[in-house]
Amino acid sequence: MIPVITLDGPGGSGKGTVSRIVAQRLGWHWLDSGALYRLVALAAGRHGVALDDEAGLAALAAHLDVQFGSAPDDTATDRILLEGEEVGQALRAEACANAASRLAALPAVRAALLERQHAFRQSPGLVADGRDMGSVVFPDALLKIFLTASPECRAERRYKQLIEKGLIEKQRGDTMSGLVAEIAERDARDTGRSVSPLKAASDAVLLDTSALTIEDVVQRVLSLLQGRLKSSITQS
Ligand code: DC
């Protein structure tokens, strides 16, 4: 059985950065499942499919023509091709995240992406990040982590990320409060939806990252993995 580590949590909890580094250190594959929902949102905009057209969006999701960069390095999110065109930067925009959060509430869209996500489970292992990786997509994962952080902390991280990527300009007075409101709105939608809501699997380890560095969290995940691997060897 190919081992899987799942990292779920709200936006800005650190799961994207942490999961990518953990995958790198282990030499395992990496699944950024949020990117799939963002890709459907982008494709919908390009093909004129409305965000409430569930059947149309599910068809788009099932037939997404997408290629990911091969290794999880620092530029991996910038090497995503949609229909042959580089879309890494466009995917990170807040408008795309908001559209993704809306269509992610539609059961047919989630079902259409399930098989595509399972296909990432390849030897020697997979680190998967998202909202429902441990609860729905990989319920048999070897290690499930649920990351949280205070809303202020998450908004600040997202703000820094957007500035670094050149997606918003520094010192625009209202940007930070706008971001806090947008994040709160997305959280409410992701947590409140009836299918695969954002929630920790019952067997997940909860980790509040507000006061931790990225390296702290990476080390914690790796040491939890060591423990799981040891006990799975002892049991077999
Ligand atoms: O992690 P992210 O910000 O890239 O995700 C974008 C949106 O996609 C998020 O608001 C909710 C949705 N999503 C989801 O519903 N399930 C996942 N496994 C990953 C993301």
Residues whose N, C-alpha, C, O or C-beta is under 5 A from the ligand:
A	BS01	DC	G11 S33 G34 A35 Y37 A97 A100 S101 A104 G130 R131 D132 R186 D190
